[in-house]
Amino acid sequence: MPIETKLLEPGVVLITLSGRLVMGKEIERLENVVKELLVQDQQKVFVFDLSTLDYADSSGIGTFVACLTAIKKRGGEMRLAGANARIQRLFKLTGVDHLLSQFPTVAAATAG
C-alpha cells in the first residue's frame, strides 16, 4: 500500500493512502509515518486522503483511532477526506465514525 506525504501549507500535511490497509506491514508503515511527522512537531493538521483506499480491515480501522489519539496528544487535529462508501460503512459499524472528522474531499478537509 503506497503512503505519500505532502506539505500543503505550513502546519498542514496531507497523507495519501492507496490500496488496502490491513494487518501487517501497511499498518506499521502508516504508524511510522505519523510518528515521524509528530516528532518533527511542525504539523498541527493531518489530512488523510482516503479517496484511493479500497479497503481497511479491523486493524486498519484501529490504526486510524491510534493515529487520532497520538495526534491529539500532541495538540494536533486529524481529518479524513474522500472515504468511499465501504470505508465509511466500516467506520459506522465499528462506531468510530463519531470520533473521526470526515470530509467529502481534501479541499473540504483543508478548508474546514
Helices and strands as residue ranges (DSSP letters): E 3-9, E 12-21, H 25-40, E 45-56, H 58-73, E 77-81, H 85-94, G 96-98, E 101-103, H 106-111
